[in-house]
């Protein structure tokens, strides 16, 4: 088996500050949603750091020049529903031309396994960088299922972006998909007996959408 790609923890002061506000149980739904969007925008710089570039000749107000621009097919943000939608809001501001994929999965609370209910992706995934987004990497089951589906659909350049990761989820994703890089704002202590990240921030979907 190939060695796993490294986990990148984005320790920028603004990221860590906003993550603390996000963890606070007293943050309102509106505040939580806004913070997720802002964190996605900041983390988006890291997850897109190595996108390929080419050059194009342009005219500035002063002269012509060869200027850098993104190369290749438009990248894809793949949202693991429903909580991934909060990250998509920020990432779409960073890369407005990106294609959006939607992967509907929910966690069975008894088995903690991922159950699929929706899958809609752009065409030609084999030639597109795909960034899977979900606020939490807990057990890793949902993310692994999402990557399984994307690979079956032809994707071969995949990375994963989350706000929080548990060691158990990292191990699961690296074991199943060692070729998928992980970018996160923090690695927390562990999972509890219910499969929630500790200290974590609770259920990201419920806090984002004001549900229980």
C-alpha positions as CSV (number, residue, x, y, z in Angstrom):
1,X,0.0,0.0,0.0
2,X,1.2,3.5,-0.8
3,X,2.1,5.8,2.1
4,X,-0.7,8.2,3.1
5,X,-0.4,11.8,2.1
6,X,0.2,14.1,5.0
7,X,-2.5,15.9,7.0
8,X,-2.3,19.7,6.8
9,X,-3.4,21.6,9.8
10,X,-4.0,25.3,9.0
11,X,-2.8,27.1,12.2
12,X,-3.2,30.6,10.9
13,X,-4.3,32.9,13.8
14,X,-7.5,34.0,12.1
15,X,-8.5,30.4,11.4
16,X,-7.8,29.4,15.0
17,X,-9.7,32.4,16.4
18,X,-12.7,31.8,14.3
19,X,-12.7,28.1,15.1
20,X,-12.8,29.0,18.8
21,X,-15.9,31.2,18.2
22,X,-17.4,28.3,16.2
23,X,-16.9,25.8,19.1
24,X,-18.7,28.1,21.6
25,X,-22.1,26.6,22.4
26,X,-23.5,30.1,22.8
27,X,-22.8,31.2,19.2
28,X,-26.2,31.8,17.4
29,X,-27.2,29.9,14.3
30,X,-26.5,33.0,12.2
31,X,-23.1,33.5,13.8
32,X,-22.2,29.8,13.3
33,X,-23.2,29.9,9.7
34,X,-21.2,33.0,9.0
35,X,-18.1,31.6,10.8
36,X,-18.3,28.4,8.7
37,X,-18.4,30.5,5.6
38,X,-15.4,32.6,6.7
39,X,-13.4,29.6,7.7
40,X,-14.1,27.9,4.3
41,X,-12.8,31.0,2.6
42,X,-9.6,31.0,4.6
43,X,-9.0,27.3,4.4
44,X,-9.8,27.5,0.7
45,X,-6.5,29.2,0.1
46,X,-4.6,26.2,1.5
47,X,-6.6,23.5,-0.3
48,X,-6.1,25.2,-3.6
49,X,-2.5,26.1,-3.1
50,X,-1.1,23.8,-5.7
51,X,-3.7,24.2,-8.5
52,X,-1.9,24.2,-11.9
53,X,-1.2,27.5,-13.6
54,X,-0.5,28.6,-17.1
55,X,0.0,32.1,-18.6
56,X,-2.1,34.3,-20.8
57,X,-1.2,37.5,-22.6
58,X,-3.2,40.5,-21.2
59,X,-3.1,44.2,-21.6
60,X,-2.7,46.2,-18.4
61,X,-3.3,50.0,-18.4
62,X,0.5,50.4,-18.9
63,X,1.7,47.5,-21.2
64,X,1.1,43.9,-22.3
65,X,2.4,41.0,-20.2
66,X,2.3,37.2,-19.8
67,X,0.2,36.8,-16.6
68,X,-0.6,33.6,-14.6
69,X,-4.0,32.1,-14.7
70,X,-5.5,28.7,-13.7
71,X,-4.9,25.9,-16.1
72,X,-7.0,22.9,-17.0
73,X,-10.6,22.0,-16.4
74,X,-12.6,23.9,-13.8
75,X,-12.2,22.3,-10.3
76,X,-15.0,20.7,-8.5
77,X,-16.2,21.3,-4.9
78,X,-18.0,18.1,-3.7
79,X,-20.4,18.9,-0.9
80,X,-21.2,16.0,1.5
81,X,-24.9,16.9,2.3
82,X,-26.1,18.6,4.3
83,X,-23.4,20.2,6.4
84,X,-21.0,20.5,3.5
85,X,-23.2,23.3,2.1
86,X,-22.0,25.7,4.7
87,X,-18.4,25.4,3.4
88,X,-19.5,25.6,-0.2
89,X,-20.8,29.1,0.5
90,X,-17.3,30.4,1.3
91,X,-15.4,28.3,-1.3
92,X,-17.7,29.5,-4.1
93,X,-16.8,33.1,-3.3
94,X,-13.1,32.2,-3.6
95,X,-13.6,30.2,-6.9
96,X,-16.9,31.3,-8.5
97,X,-16.3,29.3,-11.6
98,X,-15.9,26.0,-9.8
99,X,-18.4,23.2,-10.5
100,X,-20.4,21.9,-7.5
101,X,-21.1,18.2,-6.8
102,X,-23.6,17.0,-4.3
103,X,-23.3,13.8,-2.4
104,X,-26.2,12.9,-0.1
105,X,-25.1,10.8,2.8
106,X,-26.5,10.4,6.3
107,X,-25.1,8.6,9.3
108,X,-27.1,5.7,10.7
109,X,-27.0,6.5,14.4
110,X,-27.0,2.8,15.4
111,X,-24.3,1.6,13.2
112,X,-22.5,4.9,12.4
113,X,-22.3,3.8,8.8
114,X,-23.0,6.1,5.9
115,X,-26.2,5.7,3.9
116,X,-26.4,7.2,0.4
117,X,-29.5,9.0,-0.8
118,X,-28.3,11.3,-3.5
119,X,-25.3,11.7,-5.9
120,X,-25.0,14.4,-8.6
121,X,-21.7,15.4,-10.1
122,X,-20.3,17.3,-13.1
123,X,-19.0,15.3,-16.1
124,X,-15.4,14.6,-16.9
125,X,-14.3,14.2,-13.3
126,X,-11.1,12.4,-14.4
127,X,-9.7,15.7,-15.7
128,X,-10.8,17.8,-12.7
129,X,-9.3,18.4,-9.3
130,X,-12.1,17.5,-6.8
131,X,-12.2,18.9,-3.3
132,X,-14.6,17.0,-1.0
133,X,-15.9,19.2,1.8
134,X,-17.6,18.3,5.1
135,X,-17.2,20.3,8.4
136,X,-16.3,17.2,10.4
137,X,-14.1,14.1,9.9
138,X,-15.4,12.0,12.8
139,X,-15.6,8.2,12.1
140,X,-14.5,8.8,8.5
141,X,-17.3,6.6,7.2
142,X,-19.2,9.3,5.3
143,X,-16.1,10.8,3.7
144,X,-14.8,7.4,2.7
145,X,-18.2,6.6,1.1
146,X,-18.1,9.9,-0.7
147,X,-14.6,9.3,-2.1
148,X,-15.7,5.8,-3.1
149,X,-18.5,7.2,-5.2
150,X,-16.4,9.9,-6.7
151,X,-13.7,7.4,-7.7
152,X,-16.3,5.2,-9.3
153,X,-17.5,8.2,-11.3
154,X,-13.9,8.7,-12.6
155,X,-12.3,11.2,-10.2
156,X,-8.6,10.6,-9.6
157,X,-7.3,13.9,-8.1
158,X,-9.2,14.2,-4.8
159,X,-8.5,16.0,-1.6
160,X,-10.6,16.5,1.5
161,X,-11.3,19.8,3.4
162,X,-12.8,19.9,6.9
163,X,-12.9,22.1,10.0
164,X,-12.3,19.5,12.6
165,X,-10.8,16.0,12.4
166,X,-10.6,13.1,15.0
167,X,-7.6,10.8,15.0
168,X,-10.0,7.9,14.3
169,X,-11.4,9.5,11.2
170,X,-8.0,10.4,9.9
171,X,-6.9,6.8,10.3
172,X,-10.0,5.5,8.5
173,X,-9.6,7.8,5.5
174,X,-5.9,7.3,5.2
175,X,-6.4,3.5,5.4
176,X,-9.1,3.4,2.7
177,X,-7.8,6.3,0.5
178,X,-4.1,7.0,1.2
179,X,-4.0,9.1,-2.0
180,X,-6.5,11.7,-0.6
181,X,-4.8,14.7,1.2
182,X,-6.5,16.0,4.3
183,X,-6.7,19.7,5.1
184,X,-8.2,20.8,8.4
185,X,-8.2,23.6,11.0
186,X,-7.7,21.2,14.0
187,X,-7.2,17.6,15.1
188,X,-9.2,17.0,18.2
189,X,-8.7,14.4,21.0
190,X,-11.0,11.6,20.1
191,X,-14.5,10.3,19.4
192,X,-17.0,9.7,22.2
193,X,-19.2,6.6,22.5
194,X,-21.7,8.2,20.2
195,X,-19.2,9.0,17.4
196,X,-19.0,12.7,18.1
197,X,-15.7,14.6,18.1
198,X,-14.4,15.6,21.5
199,X,-14.1,18.5,22.4
200,X,-15.6,19.2,19.0
201,X,-18.4,21.7,18.3
202,X,-21.5,19.5,18.4
203,X,-23.5,18.5,15.3
204,X,-22.4,20.9,12.6
205,X,-25.5,20.5,10.5
206,X,-27.9,21.1,13.4
207,X,-26.0,24.2,14.5
208,X,-25.7,25.5,11.0
209,X,-29.4,25.1,10.1
210,X,-31.0,25.6,13.5
211,X,-32.3,22.0,13.7
212,X,-32.2,19.3,16.4
